[in-house]
């Protein structure tokens, strides 16, 4: 089974689409579901990770430009430009796309991920990704890709377009040291709604919470130094998704704004702030004691 695949996209040949409009759509909603022409490779399975490689564009050049997930097995369908012909397709949910001109260039790809033969990828419709290339490819995309959507997560028993969910993450939010300092100070309960995974699920929920970057790193300069206390805040996955929902690539909603929205909707629990203060103190004490061991 192929775990990941490179999809070659030549704007002048197969899979023509309004790419700029799609980039805006992904920025605003988190994903774009597309029917993708396969060429000769029909062995892809649902759940295969997909990397989009721009090919043969004299205007923008070539390079890695997008990420997504295969959402269906291959199926045969009528060709959109020739009703008398058929082709083989898959459904792909693209969750992160770079604007034309900002793709990761072949020389950078070759240096960072030598396990992929990029000269072959640039000329083929599909190319399996060697497992040895996965770590380097992920690091490269983390550092040079859009600071937006994380990988699509499949929801068992459903079908597109409801078969994928996404959440905004970036390398600062995933840094274990920064996360530890953030939670030691703020606690592990959601700063917006007050939900505690430990209180709800017991031991298996201990320490489980997302951390949210208050200002998107894409809006900050290259010399930016992270302050885990002021720049990161704990949010449950629901609230983390809602602070980013509908804001595109702009600044996310503040925790205060989200609490106001929750309160206006009638779902803010009474006395939650005082309970959170006690929980945060206990969580911070436990985390700090664990870091000193």
C-alpha positions as CSV (number, residue, x, y, z in Angstrom):
1,X,0.0,0.0,0.0
2,X,1.2,3.5,-0.9
3,X,1.3,5.7,2.2
4,X,1.9,9.0,0.3
5,X,1.8,10.1,-3.4
6,X,3.1,13.0,-5.4
7,X,0.4,14.3,-7.8
8,X,1.9,16.2,-10.7
9,X,-0.2,19.2,-11.9
10,X,0.5,20.9,-15.2
11,X,-1.8,23.9,-15.5
12,X,-1.7,23.6,-19.3
13,X,-2.7,20.0,-19.5
14,X,-4.5,17.8,-17.0
15,X,-6.7,19.0,-14.1
16,X,-7.2,22.6,-15.2
17,X,-8.8,24.7,-12.4
18,X,-8.9,28.3,-11.2
19,X,-6.0,27.8,-8.8
20,X,-6.1,31.3,-7.3
21,X,-9.8,30.8,-6.4
22,X,-9.0,27.4,-4.9
23,X,-6.2,28.9,-2.7
24,X,-8.7,31.5,-1.4
25,X,-11.3,28.8,-0.8
26,X,-8.8,26.7,1.3
27,X,-7.7,29.7,3.3
28,X,-11.3,30.5,4.1
29,X,-12.8,27.1,4.7
30,X,-9.9,24.7,5.4
31,X,-10.2,22.4,2.4
32,X,-11.2,22.0,-1.2
33,X,-12.5,18.7,-2.6
34,X,-11.5,18.1,-6.2
35,X,-11.9,15.3,-8.7
36,X,-8.4,14.5,-9.8
37,X,-7.4,12.8,-13.0
38,X,-5.0,10.0,-12.3
39,X,-3.4,9.1,-15.6
40,X,-2.2,5.5,-15.5
41,X,-1.9,5.0,-11.7
42,X,-5.2,3.4,-10.4
43,X,-3.9,1.8,-7.2
44,X,-4.4,4.6,-4.7
45,X,-6.5,4.0,-1.7
46,X,-8.6,6.2,0.5
47,X,-6.4,7.8,3.2
48,X,-3.3,8.1,1.0
49,X,-1.5,11.4,1.7
50,X,-1.1,13.6,-1.4
51,X,1.5,16.2,-2.2
52,X,0.8,18.5,-5.1
53,X,3.8,19.3,-7.4
54,X,3.5,22.1,-9.9
55,X,4.9,21.1,-13.3
56,X,5.6,22.7,-16.7
57,X,4.4,26.2,-16.0
58,X,6.7,28.7,-17.7
59,X,5.1,31.6,-15.8
60,X,5.5,30.3,-12.2
61,X,8.1,27.6,-12.5
62,X,7.9,24.2,-10.9
63,X,7.9,23.0,-7.3
64,X,6.0,21.6,-4.4
65,X,2.8,23.7,-3.9
66,X,0.2,21.8,-2.0
67,X,-0.9,19.1,0.4
68,X,-4.0,17.0,0.8
69,X,-5.5,13.5,1.3
70,X,-7.0,11.0,-1.1
71,X,-10.7,10.6,-0.2
72,X,-11.8,7.9,-2.6
73,X,-10.4,4.9,-4.5
74,X,-10.0,5.3,-8.2
75,X,-13.2,5.5,-10.2
76,X,-14.0,5.8,-13.9
77,X,-16.0,8.8,-15.1
78,X,-16.8,10.7,-18.3
79,X,-14.1,13.2,-19.3
80,X,-15.3,16.8,-18.6
81,X,-14.1,18.0,-22.0
82,X,-15.1,15.0,-24.1
83,X,-18.4,13.3,-23.3
84,X,-17.5,10.4,-25.5
85,X,-14.4,9.6,-23.5
86,X,-13.7,8.4,-19.9
87,X,-10.8,8.8,-17.6
88,X,-9.8,7.5,-14.1
89,X,-10.2,9.8,-11.2
90,X,-9.8,10.1,-7.4
91,X,-11.3,12.6,-5.0
92,X,-8.7,14.7,-3.2
93,X,-9.3,17.0,-0.2
94,X,-6.6,19.7,-0.5
95,X,-6.0,21.3,2.9
96,X,-3.0,23.5,2.3
97,X,-1.9,25.3,-0.9
98,X,0.8,27.9,-1.6
99,X,0.1,30.7,-4.0
100,X,1.6,30.5,-7.5
101,X,5.1,31.8,-7.3
102,X,5.7,30.7,-3.7
103,X,6.1,27.0,-4.4
104,X,9.1,25.1,-2.9
105,X,11.6,25.0,-5.8
106,X,13.2,21.8,-7.1
107,X,16.7,22.7,-5.9
108,X,15.4,23.1,-2.3
109,X,13.4,19.8,-2.7
110,X,16.4,17.9,-3.9
111,X,18.6,19.1,-1.1
112,X,16.1,18.6,1.7
113,X,14.5,15.4,0.5
114,X,17.0,13.4,-1.6
115,X,15.1,10.2,-1.2
116,X,12.6,11.4,-3.9
117,X,13.8,11.5,-7.5
118,X,12.4,14.9,-8.2
119,X,13.4,15.0,-11.9
120,X,11.1,12.0,-12.3
121,X,8.3,13.6,-10.2
122,X,8.3,16.7,-12.4
123,X,7.6,14.7,-15.5
124,X,5.0,12.2,-14.1
125,X,1.3,12.4,-13.2
126,X,1.9,10.4,-10.0
127,X,4.9,9.2,-8.1
128,X,4.9,7.2,-4.8
129,X,6.8,8.8,-1.9
130,X,9.4,6.5,-0.4
131,X,8.8,6.0,3.3
132,X,12.4,7.2,3.9
133,X,11.3,10.6,2.5
134,X,8.4,11.2,4.8
135,X,10.3,12.9,7.7
136,X,12.2,15.3,5.4
137,X,9.1,16.1,3.4
138,X,7.1,16.9,6.5
139,X,9.9,19.1,7.9
140,X,10.2,20.9,4.6
141,X,6.5,21.6,4.4
142,X,6.4,22.6,8.1
143,X,9.1,25.2,7.5
144,X,8.2,26.5,4.0
145,X,4.5,25.6,3.6
146,X,1.6,27.8,4.6
147,X,1.2,28.3,8.3
148,X,-2.4,27.1,8.2
149,X,-4.1,23.8,8.0
150,X,-2.7,20.6,9.4
151,X,-3.3,17.2,7.8
152,X,-6.8,16.1,7.0
153,X,-8.1,13.6,9.4
154,X,-10.5,10.9,8.1
155,X,-13.7,10.3,10.0
156,X,-14.5,6.6,9.8
157,X,-17.9,5.6,8.3
158,X,-18.4,8.8,6.4
159,X,-17.9,10.0,2.8
160,X,-16.8,13.3,1.3
161,X,-17.3,16.2,1.7
162,X,-18.0,15.4,5.4
163,X,-15.2,12.8,5.6
164,X,-12.4,15.3,6.4
165,X,-11.8,17.6,9.3
166,X,-8.9,20.0,9.8
167,X,-7.5,22.2,12.5
168,X,-5.0,25.0,12.4
169,X,-1.5,24.1,13.7
170,X,2.0,25.4,13.2
171,X,5.5,24.5,14.3
172,X,5.3,26.8,17.4
173,X,2.2,25.1,18.6
174,X,3.8,21.7,18.1
175,X,7.0,22.5,19.9
176,X,7.1,20.4,23.1
177,X,9.1,22.8,25.2
178,X,6.9,25.8,24.2
179,X,3.8,23.7,24.9
180,X,5.1,22.7,28.3
181,X,5.8,26.2,29.4
182,X,2.4,27.4,28.1
183,X,0.5,24.7,30.0
184,X,2.6,25.2,33.1
185,X,1.5,28.8,33.3
186,X,-2.1,28.6,31.9
187,X,-3.2,25.1,32.9
188,X,-4.7,22.4,30.7
189,X,-8.3,23.6,30.7
190,X,-9.6,25.4,27.6
191,X,-9.1,29.2,28.1
192,X,-12.3,29.9,26.1
193,X,-15.0,27.4,27.2
194,X,-13.3,25.9,30.3
195,X,-13.5,22.3,29.1
196,X,-11.0,19.9,30.8
197,X,-10.2,16.6,29.2
198,X,-8.8,15.3,32.5
199,X,-12.0,16.2,34.3
200,X,-14.2,14.7,31.6
201,X,-12.1,11.5,30.8
202,X,-9.9,10.9,33.8
203,X,-6.3,9.7,33.4
204,X,-6.5,9.3,29.7
205,X,-7.3,13.0,29.3
206,X,-4.4,14.2,31.5
207,X,-2.4,16.9,29.8
208,X,-4.4,16.6,26.6
209,X,-5.3,20.0,25.0
210,X,-4.4,22.0,21.9
211,X,-2.2,25.1,22.2
212,X,-3.1,28.1,20.0
213,X,-0.8,30.7,18.7
214,X,-2.4,34.1,19.4
215,X,-0.9,35.8,16.3
216,X,-0.3,33.7,13.2
217,X,3.5,33.3,12.6
218,X,2.9,34.2,8.9
219,X,2.1,37.7,10.1
220,X,5.4,38.0,12.0
221,X,8.9,38.8,10.9
222,X,11.7,36.4,10.4
223,X,13.4,37.5,13.6
224,X,10.4,36.6,15.7
225,X,11.1,35.0,19.1
226,X,8.3,33.0,20.7
227,X,7.1,33.8,24.2
228,X,5.2,30.6,25.3
229,X,3.4,32.5,28.0
230,X,2.0,35.5,26.1
231,X,1.9,33.9,22.5
232,X,0.4,30.5,23.3
233,X,-2.9,29.7,25.0
234,X,-4.6,26.3,25.7
235,X,-7.8,25.7,23.6
236,X,-9.9,22.6,23.2
237,X,-10.1,21.4,19.5
238,X,-13.6,22.8,19.1
239,X,-12.6,26.3,20.3
240,X,-9.3,26.1,18.4
241,X,-11.2,25.5,15.2
242,X,-13.7,28.3,15.9
243,X,-11.0,31.0,16.5
244,X,-9.8,30.4,12.9
245,X,-13.2,29.7,11.2
246,X,-14.1,32.2,8.6
247,X,-11.1,34.6,9.1
248,X,-9.0,33.3,6.1
249,X,-5.3,34.1,6.5
250,X,-6.0,37.1,8.8
251,X,-5.6,37.3,12.5
252,X,-7.7,34.7,14.4
253,X,-10.4,35.7,16.9
254,X,-9.2,36.4,20.4
255,X,-10.1,34.2,23.4
256,X,-12.1,37.1,24.8
257,X,-14.1,37.4,21.5
258,X,-14.7,33.6,21.5
259,X,-15.9,33.7,25.1
260,X,-18.3,36.5,24.2
261,X,-19.6,34.4,21.3
262,X,-20.1,31.4,23.5
263,X,-21.8,33.5,26.2
264,X,-24.1,35.1,23.6
265,X,-25.1,31.7,22.3
266,X,-26.2,30.7,25.8
267,X,-23.6,28.0,26.4
268,X,-21.2,29.6,28.9
269,X,-21.4,27.8,32.2
270,X,-21.8,29.8,35.4
271,X,-18.9,30.1,37.8
272,X,-16.5,28.7,35.2
273,X,-13.8,31.3,35.8
274,X,-13.3,30.6,39.5
275,X,-13.2,26.8,38.9
276,X,-10.7,27.3,36.1
277,X,-8.4,29.4,38.3
278,X,-8.2,26.5,40.8
279,X,-7.7,23.9,38.1
280,X,-5.0,26.0,36.4
281,X,-3.1,26.3,39.6
282,X,-3.2,22.6,40.2
283,X,-2.3,21.8,36.6
284,X,0.6,24.2,36.6
285,X,2.0,22.8,39.9
286,X,1.7,19.2,38.6
287,X,3.4,20.0,35.2
288,X,6.2,22.0,36.8
289,X,6.9,19.2,39.3
290,X,7.0,16.7,36.4
291,X,9.5,18.9,34.5
292,X,11.8,19.0,37.5
293,X,12.0,15.2,37.8
